[in-house]
Amino acid sequence: MTTLGTASAGPGEVDTGRLEVGETRDGSPFGLPVAVINGAEPGDTLYLQAVSDGDELNGVGVLQRVVPQLDPAELSGTILVVGIVNYHGFQVAEHRNPIDDRKMNRTYPGDEAGTSSERIAAATFEAATRADLILDLHQGSTSRMIDEVRVRCGPRHRLHEECLELAKAFGAGHVLDQKGPDGQLARAAPDEGIPTVDPELGGCVGWDESSIETGVEGIFNVLRYYDFLAGDVELEAQTRAGDFTQHGAPAGGLVSFERELGERVRAGETLFAVTTPFGEPKAEVTADEDGILWRTRRLPQVATGEYVCSVGTDVDTY
């Protein structure tokens, strides 16, 4: 019998429930939605979570489609799922946890006696570290971004190659291989010996069908590659970036992009122009170095110095 919160499943069974992590401001208990899919055959454990940031919904869109497709009779091993990590942020569609104004994915491994975010992080970290592999589903907040997978342990980490392999198995097409900030699950879990990656499934308001399908396919790729499910997966080469350059607006106005997301750019090529509301040119911004247009702001209006886009640099194929 495998248990996560109130969800409990024996071999060949599926159950859903709640992982209680505290109380709301009226004293009512609240819990995170969880699922246990326990395969009929023994095997490894995969941990999945989504909505660590409360406005990043593509991940829960992926889980909403993946979990009903999983037949435990065909599964070897166990899948543990936390469907919505940032309970309070999700309720109000905010990126950060409004109870303590913390970004959840900067609080791992958490503190069971700490703030709201630290307690949630501690509870989900305990569940995650029961696994052999971890996928922490994200998106590029409400900005526009390509589908990619982030390897956050850093190139010198002892699990770097294992994390790169997991990212390649997921197969989103692009990988950011850059050491992440302290407190990320994809930084903390490899220190416990567990390969962990952070699929960033596009970026949108609400959710995006194309990015959700990328996530669904990625999870099933992982399940087959690591023998949770029968079937072969042929690893495909991924385009990898090792860094970003960010570009802001040199003047206020309206932004017009000269390149599409995912498009290769060369140093000196125009990325975007800024105009007045009447189309009068005010400024052009060019790429500092060769790379890929990785992420852009969603709204066209900008103030001086405001973020506009990011270019993935140090690009290769692995």
C-alpha positions in Angstrom: 0.0 0.0 0.0 1.4 3.4 -1.0 0.0 6.5 0.7 0.3 10.3 0.0 -1.9 12.4 2.3 -5.4 10.8 2.3 -4.8 9.0 -1.0 -3.9 5.3 -0.6 -3.5 2.7 -3.3 -2.4 -0.9 -3.3 -0.7 -2.6 -6.3 -2.9 -2.1 -9.4 -4.9 0.7 -7.8 -5.4 4.5 -8.2 -6.6 6.9 -5.5 -6.9 10.6 -5.0 -7.1 12.7 -1.9 -5.6 15.7 0.0 -2.3 16.4 1.6 -3.2 18.6 4.6 -0.6 21.4 5.2 -2.3 24.0 7.3 -5.4 26.1 7.9 -6.8 29.1 6.1 -7.5 32.4 7.8 -10.9 31.3 9.1 -9.3 28.3 10.8 -10.5 25.8 8.2 -8.0 23.0 7.2 -6.8 23.0 3.6 -5.0 20.3 1.7 -3.3 20.0 -1.7 -4.9 17.7 -4.3 -2.8 14.5 -4.6 -3.0 11.2 -6.4 -1.3 7.8 -6.1 -1.1 5.5 -9.1 0.3 2.2 -7.9 1.4 -0.1 -10.7 0.5 -3.8 -10.8 4.2 -4.6 -11.1 7.0 -3.3 -8.9 9.4 -0.7 -10.1 10.7 2.8 -9.5 8.7 5.9 -8.3 8.1 9.0 -10.3 7.0 12.2 -8.5 5.0 14.9 -10.4 3.9 18.3 -9.2 2.4 21.4 -10.8 1.4 25.0 -9.9 4.3 25.8 -7.7 3.6 29.3 -9.0 0.0 30.1 -8.6 -0.6 31.5 -12.1 1.3 28.8 -14.0 -1.6 26.5 -15.0 -0.3 24.5 -18.0 1.2 22.0 -15.6 -2.2 21.2 -14.0 -3.6 21.1 -17.5 -1.1 18.3 -18.2 -1.9 16.3 -15.1 -5.6 16.7 -15.8 -5.0 14.7 -19.0 -2.3 12.4 -17.9 -3.8 10.9 -14.8 -7.0 9.6 -16.4 -4.9 7.9 -19.1 -2.8 5.9 -16.6 -3.9 2.3 -16.2 -2.2 0.8 -13.1 -2.6 -2.7 -14.7 -0.1 -1.6 -17.3 2.2 0.3 -15.0 5.4 -0.9 -13.3 6.3 1.2 -10.2 4.4 4.1 -8.6 3.5 7.6 -9.6 3.0 10.2 -6.8 1.2 13.4 -7.9 0.7 16.8 -6.2 -1.7 18.6 -8.6 -1.6 22.1 -7.1 1.3 23.1 -4.9 0.7 26.8 -4.3 -2.8 26.5 -2.9 -3.2 30.1 -1.9 -1.7 31.6 -5.1 -3.9 29.3 -7.2 -7.1 30.5 -5.5 -6.4 34.1 -6.6 -4.4 33.4 -9.8 -1.3 35.1 -8.3 2.3 34.0 -8.9 3.4 34.2 -5.3 1.8 32.8 -2.2 -0.3 35.8 -0.9 -0.2 34.6 2.7 3.5 35.2 3.1 4.4 36.9 -0.2 6.9 34.1 -1.0 7.7 32.5 -4.3 7.1 28.9 -3.6 10.0 27.7 -5.9 12.5 29.5 -3.8 11.6 27.8 -0.5 12.8 24.2 -0.9 13.5 22.1 1.0 11.1 24.0 3.2 10.5 24.2 7.0 7.6 22.3 8.6 7.5 25.0 11.3 8.1 28.0 9.0 5.9 30.3 6.9 3.0 29.1 4.8 5.2 28.6 1.7 7.9 26.9 3.8 5.4 24.4 5.3 4.0 23.6 1.9 7.5 23.1 0.5 8.5 20.9 3.4 5.4 18.7 2.9 5.9 18.4 -0.9 9.6 17.9 -0.5 9.0 14.9 1.8 6.8 13.4 -0.8 9.2 14.2 -3.7 12.2 12.7 -2.0 10.4 9.3 -1.8 10.8 9.1 -5.6 13.6 8.0 -8.0 12.8 10.8 -10.5 11.1 14.2 -10.2 9.3 16.4 -12.8 8.3 19.8 -11.5 5.9 21.3 -14.1 6.1 25.0 -14.7 5.6 27.6 -17.4 7.1 31.0 -18.2 4.6 32.7 -16.0 2.3 34.9 -18.1 5.0 35.9 -20.5 5.3 34.2 -23.9 8.0 31.5 -23.9 9.1 28.4 -25.9 8.5 25.0 -24.5 11.7 23.9 -22.7 13.1 21.8 -19.8 15.4 23.3 -17.2 18.3 21.5 -15.7 19.0 23.5 -12.6 21.5 21.5 -10.6 24.5 23.0 -12.4 27.1 21.5 -14.7 29.4 20.5 -11.8 26.8 18.6 -9.8 27.3 14.9 -9.5 23.8 14.3 -11.0 24.2 16.7 -13.9 24.4 14.0 -16.5 21.4 12.1 -15.1 19.3 15.3 -15.1 20.3 16.0 -18.7 19.2 12.5 -19.6 15.9 13.1 -17.9 15.4 16.4 -19.8 16.3 14.6 -23.0 13.8 11.8 -22.3 11.1 14.4 -21.7 11.9 15.7 -25.2 10.5 19.3 -25.3 13.1 20.2 -27.9 14.9 22.9 -26.0 16.8 22.7 -22.7 18.2 25.4 -20.4 21.2 24.0 -18.7 21.9 26.6 -16.1 22.4 26.4 -12.3 19.2 27.7 -10.7 18.6 29.9 -7.7 18.7 28.5 -4.2 15.3 27.1 -3.1 14.2 25.6 -6.3 13.0 22.0 -6.1 15.2 21.2 -9.2 18.2 22.5 -7.2 17.4 20.9 -3.8 16.3 17.4 -4.9 19.5 16.5 -6.8 21.4 17.1 -3.6 19.3 14.2 -2.2 20.4 12.0 -5.1 17.2 12.3 -7.2 17.4 13.4 -10.8 15.0 16.4 -11.2 14.1 18.7 -14.0 11.8 21.6 -14.4 9.8 21.5 -17.7 8.8 25.1 -18.5 5.7 24.5 -20.7 5.4 27.7 -22.7 3.9 30.8 -21.1 0.4 32.2 -21.2 -2.6 33.5 -19.3 -4.7 30.5 -18.4 -3.4 27.6 -20.3 -2.2 26.8 -23.8 -3.2 23.7 -25.7 0.0 23.2 -27.6 2.2 23.5 -24.5 -0.1 21.1 -22.6 0.2 18.5 -25.3 4.0 18.9 -25.2 3.8 18.2 -21.5 1.5 15.2 -21.8 3.8 13.7 -24.5 6.9 14.5 -22.3 5.5 12.6 -19.3 4.7 9.6 -21.4 8.1 9.7 -22.9 9.6 9.6 -19.5 7.3 6.8 -18.4 8.4 4.7 -21.3 12.0 5.5 -21.3 12.4 4.7 -17.6 10.3 1.4 -17.9 7.2 2.5 -16.0 5.3 1.7 -19.2 6.1 -0.7 -22.0 7.3 0.9 -25.2 10.5 2.3 -26.7 11.5 5.9 -26.7 14.3 7.0 -29.1 16.0 10.0 -27.5 16.1 13.0 -29.9 18.8 15.7 -29.9 17.8 18.7 -27.9 18.8 22.4 -28.5 20.6 23.5 -25.3 21.2 27.0 -24.0 23.6 27.7 -21.2 22.7 31.3 -20.4 20.3 34.2 -21.2 20.7 37.8 -22.2 17.8 40.0 -21.3 16.8 43.1 -23.2 14.8 46.1 -21.9 13.2 49.0 -23.6 15.5 52.0 -24.2 12.4 54.2 -24.6 8.7 54.1 -23.7 6.1 53.2 -26.3 4.9 50.2 -28.2 7.0 47.2 -29.0 7.1 45.4 -32.4 9.1 42.2 -32.6 11.2 41.5 -35.6 11.8 37.8 -34.7 9.5 34.9 -33.7 9.8 32.9 -30.5 12.3 30.0 -31.0 13.9 31.7 -34.0 17.7 31.8 -34.2 19.2 35.3 -34.1 22.6 36.6 -34.8 24.6 39.3 -33.0 23.6 42.7 -34.4 20.2 41.6 -35.8 17.2 43.6 -34.8 15.1 42.0 -32.1 12.4 44.6 -31.7 11.5 48.2 -32.3 9.8 50.8 -30.1 7.4 53.3 -31.7 5.0 56.0 -30.6 1.2 55.2 -30.7 1.3 56.7 -34.2 4.0 54.4 -35.5 6.8 56.9 -35.3 10.1 55.1 -34.7 11.8 55.7 -31.3 14.4 53.0 -30.9 15.6 49.6 -32.2 17.2 46.9 -30.0 19.6 44.4 -31.5 21.0 41.0 -30.2 24.2 41.3 -28.3 25.3 37.8 -29.4 24.1 34.8 -31.4 21.2 32.8 -29.8 17.5 31.9 -29.8 14.6 34.2 -29.0 13.5 32.4 -25.8 11.0 34.6 -24.1 9.1 37.8 -24.7 6.7 40.1 -22.8 3.1 39.6 -23.6 1.8 43.2 -23.7 3.1 45.6 -26.3 3.3 48.8 -24.1 6.6 49.4 -22.3 8.1 52.1 -20.1 11.8 53.0 -20.3 13.9 50.2 -19.0 11.1 47.7 -18.8 11.8 44.0 -19.6 11.0 43.1 -23.2 12.6 39.8 -24.1 15.3 37.1 -23.4 17.7 35.5 -25.8 19.1 32.0 -25.0 22.9 32.0 -25.6 25.8 29.5 -25.4 23.6 27.3 -27.7 24.6 23.8 -28.7 23.0 20.4 -29.4 23.2 17.4 -27.2 
